[in-house]
């Protein structure tokens, strides 16, 4: 499965990072650093690896579906949080369109 979330529970995390790339094995540059932050409960990490399975999974879908669809509203509006996006420029525009 090319999509994952660092936490199965929707408990509050101050930092949410959404990372997307084609292949986990080739493009997941800061994996160890981010996973250490997840392990230390400093980061919630959502990932989408679009080419690691037969059907493509994109960041905007992972973001849209996170916490049953409530992550954007809850984290951005209710908790006044920030969501950081890492990946290509084309993907960033699609994510911006999803958020708006």
ChimeraX commands (.cxc) that place a marker at each C-alpha (Angstrom):
marker #1 position 0.00,0.00,0.00 radius 0.5
marker #1 position 1.49,3.33,-1.05 radius 0.5
marker #1 position -0.37,5.43,1.50 radius 0.5
marker #1 position 0.27,5.47,5.17 radius 0.5
marker #1 position -0.19,7.45,8.30 radius 0.5
marker #1 position 2.18,7.50,11.21 radius 0.5
marker #1 position -0.52,7.15,13.80 radius 0.5
marker #1 position -3.64,5.05,13.81 radius 0.5
marker #1 position -5.20,7.32,16.41 radius 0.5
marker #1 position -6.16,10.87,15.53 radius 0.5
marker #1 position -4.59,12.32,18.70 radius 0.5
marker #1 position -3.26,15.84,18.38 radius 0.5
marker #1 position 0.18,16.39,16.89 radius 0.5
marker #1 position 1.61,19.88,16.57 radius 0.5
marker #1 position 3.30,19.14,13.26 radius 0.5
marker #1 position 1.69,17.39,10.32 radius 0.5
marker #1 position 3.85,16.57,7.30 radius 0.5
marker #1 position 2.40,15.22,4.09 radius 0.5
marker #1 position 5.03,13.69,1.80 radius 0.5
marker #1 position 4.50,12.35,-1.68 radius 0.5
marker #1 position 6.81,10.80,-4.23 radius 0.5
marker #1 position 6.77,8.08,-6.85 radius 0.5
marker #1 position 8.62,5.31,-5.06 radius 0.5
marker #1 position 9.44,4.88,-1.39 radius 0.5
marker #1 position 12.64,2.99,-2.17 radius 0.5
marker #1 position 14.03,5.71,-4.46 radius 0.5
marker #1 position 12.58,9.05,-3.37 radius 0.5
marker #1 position 11.93,8.99,0.39 radius 0.5
marker #1 position 14.95,11.17,1.16 radius 0.5
marker #1 position 14.42,12.10,4.81 radius 0.5
marker #1 position 12.70,8.89,5.89 radius 0.5
marker #1 position 14.94,8.20,8.89 radius 0.5
marker #1 position 14.73,11.77,10.18 radius 0.5
marker #1 position 10.96,11.95,9.85 radius 0.5
marker #1 position 10.40,8.51,11.35 radius 0.5
marker #1 position 12.53,9.51,14.35 radius 0.5
marker #1 position 10.28,12.55,14.87 radius 0.5
marker #1 position 7.22,10.31,14.58 radius 0.5
marker #1 position 8.72,7.88,17.10 radius 0.5
marker #1 position 9.39,10.78,19.50 radius 0.5
marker #1 position 5.77,11.92,19.09 radius 0.5
marker #1 position 6.85,15.20,17.48 radius 0.5
marker #1 position 5.38,14.66,14.02 radius 0.5
marker #1 position 2.38,13.18,12.32 radius 0.5
marker #1 position 3.49,11.91,8.94 radius 0.5
marker #1 position 1.19,11.09,6.03 radius 0.5
marker #1 position 2.74,9.57,2.93 radius 0.5
marker #1 position 1.72,8.71,-0.59 radius 0.5
marker #1 position 3.98,6.71,-2.90 radius 0.5
marker #1 position 2.17,6.89,-6.22 radius 0.5
marker #1 position 3.97,4.13,-8.09 radius 0.5
marker #1 position 4.44,1.51,-5.36 radius 0.5
marker #1 position 1.17,-0.27,-6.21 radius 0.5
marker #1 position -0.85,-0.89,-9.35 radius 0.5
marker #1 position -3.26,2.00,-8.68 radius 0.5
marker #1 position -1.74,5.41,-8.08 radius 0.5
marker #1 position -2.19,7.03,-4.69 radius 0.5
marker #1 position -1.66,10.76,-4.51 radius 0.5
marker #1 position -1.02,13.10,-1.59 radius 0.5
marker #1 position -4.27,14.98,-2.06 radius 0.5
marker #1 position -6.27,11.75,-1.58 radius 0.5
marker #1 position -4.29,10.80,1.53 radius 0.5
marker #1 position -4.84,14.28,2.94 radius 0.5
marker #1 position -8.54,14.26,2.01 radius 0.5
marker #1 position -9.10,10.86,3.68 radius 0.5
marker #1 position -6.98,11.42,6.83 radius 0.5
marker #1 position -8.97,10.94,10.04 radius 0.5
marker #1 position -12.08,10.12,8.07 radius 0.5
marker #1 position -11.85,13.39,6.20 radius 0.5
marker #1 position -11.66,15.62,9.26 radius 0.5
marker #1 position -7.91,16.37,9.44 radius 0.5
marker #1 position -7.99,19.51,7.31 radius 0.5
marker #1 position -10.86,21.16,9.13 radius 0.5
marker #1 position -9.80,20.08,12.60 radius 0.5
marker #1 position -6.08,20.75,12.37 radius 0.5
marker #1 position -6.13,23.89,10.24 radius 0.5
marker #1 position -9.26,25.64,11.43 radius 0.5
marker #1 position -10.13,24.36,14.90 radius 0.5
marker #1 position -6.56,23.89,16.21 radius 0.5
marker #1 position -5.06,26.73,14.14 radius 0.5
marker #1 position -2.34,24.27,13.07 radius 0.5
marker #1 position -0.13,24.02,10.03 radius 0.5
marker #1 position 0.28,21.25,7.51 radius 0.5
marker #1 position 3.60,20.98,5.70 radius 0.5
marker #1 position 3.76,19.49,2.22 radius 0.5
marker #1 position 6.92,17.96,0.77 radius 0.5
marker #1 position 7.26,16.73,-2.79 radius 0.5
marker #1 position 7.19,18.04,-6.34 radius 0.5
marker #1 position 5.86,21.44,-7.47 radius 0.5
marker #1 position 3.03,19.95,-9.57 radius 0.5
marker #1 position 1.87,17.90,-6.61 radius 0.5
marker #1 position 1.99,20.96,-4.34 radius 0.5
marker #1 position -0.42,22.82,-6.62 radius 0.5
marker #1 position -2.85,19.88,-6.55 radius 0.5
marker #1 position -2.67,19.78,-2.76 radius 0.5
marker #1 position -3.24,23.54,-2.54 radius 0.5
marker #1 position -6.32,23.12,-4.72 radius 0.5
marker #1 position -7.54,20.33,-2.42 radius 0.5
marker #1 position -7.13,22.47,0.68 radius 0.5
marker #1 position -8.82,25.51,-0.82 radius 0.5
marker link #1:1,2 radius 0.2
marker link #1:2,3 radius 0.2
marker link #1:3,4 radius 0.2
marker link #1:4,5 radius 0.2
marker link #1:5,6 radius 0.2
marker link #1:6,7 radius 0.2
marker link #1:7,8 radius 0.2
marker link #1:8,9 radius 0.2
marker link #1:9,10 radius 0.2
marker link #1:10,11 radius 0.2
marker link #1:11,12 radius 0.2
marker link #1:12,13 radius 0.2
marker link #1:13,14 radius 0.2
marker link #1:14,15 radius 0.2
marker link #1:15,16 radius 0.2
marker link #1:16,17 radius 0.2
marker link #1:17,18 radius 0.2
marker link #1:18,19 radius 0.2
marker link #1:19,20 radius 0.2
marker link #1:20,21 radius 0.2
marker link #1:21,22 radius 0.2
marker link #1:22,23 radius 0.2
marker link #1:23,24 radius 0.2
marker link #1:24,25 radius 0.2
marker link #1:25,26 radius 0.2
marker link #1:26,27 radius 0.2
marker link #1:27,28 radius 0.2
marker link #1:28,29 radius 0.2
marker link #1:29,30 radius 0.2
marker link #1:30,31 radius 0.2
marker link #1:31,32 radius 0.2
marker link #1:32,33 radius 0.2
marker link #1:33,34 radius 0.2
marker link #1:34,35 radius 0.2
marker link #1:35,36 radius 0.2
marker link #1:36,37 radius 0.2
marker link #1:37,38 radius 0.2
marker link #1:38,39 radius 0.2
marker link #1:39,40 radius 0.2
marker link #1:40,41 radius 0.2
marker link #1:41,42 radius 0.2
marker link #1:42,43 radius 0.2
marker link #1:43,44 radius 0.2
marker link #1:44,45 radius 0.2
marker link #1:45,46 radius 0.2
marker link #1:46,47 radius 0.2
marker link #1:47,48 radius 0.2
marker link #1:48,49 radius 0.2
marker link #1:49,50 radius 0.2
marker link #1:50,51 radius 0.2
marker link #1:51,52 radius 0.2
marker link #1:52,53 radius 0.2
marker link #1:53,54 radius 0.2
marker link #1:54,55 radius 0.2
marker link #1:55,56 radius 0.2
marker link #1:56,57 radius 0.2
marker link #1:57,58 radius 0.2
marker link #1:58,59 radius 0.2
marker link #1:59,60 radius 0.2
marker link #1:60,61 radius 0.2
marker link #1:61,62 radius 0.2
marker link #1:62,63 radius 0.2
marker link #1:63,64 radius 0.2
marker link #1:64,65 radius 0.2
marker link #1:65,66 radius 0.2
marker link #1:66,67 radius 0.2
marker link #1:67,68 radius 0.2
marker link #1:68,69 radius 0.2
marker link #1:69,70 radius 0.2
marker link #1:70,71 radius 0.2
marker link #1:71,72 radius 0.2
marker link #1:72,73 radius 0.2
marker link #1:73,74 radius 0.2
marker link #1:74,75 radius 0.2
marker link #1:75,76 radius 0.2
marker link #1:76,77 radius 0.2
marker link #1:77,78 radius 0.2
marker link #1:78,79 radius 0.2
marker link #1:79,80 radius 0.2
marker link #1:80,81 radius 0.2
marker link #1:81,82 radius 0.2
marker link #1:82,83 radius 0.2
marker link #1:83,84 radius 0.2
marker link #1:84,85 radius 0.2
marker link #1:85,86 radius 0.2
marker link #1:86,87 radius 0.2
marker link #1:87,88 radius 0.2
marker link #1:88,89 radius 0.2
marker link #1:89,90 radius 0.2
marker link #1:90,91 radius 0.2
marker link #1:91,92 radius 0.2
marker link #1:92,93 radius 0.2
marker link #1:93,94 radius 0.2
marker link #1:94,95 radius 0.2
marker link #1:95,96 radius 0.2
marker link #1:96,97 radius 0.2
marker link #1:97,98 radius 0.2
marker link #1:98,99 radius 0.2
marker link #1:99,100 radius 0.2
view
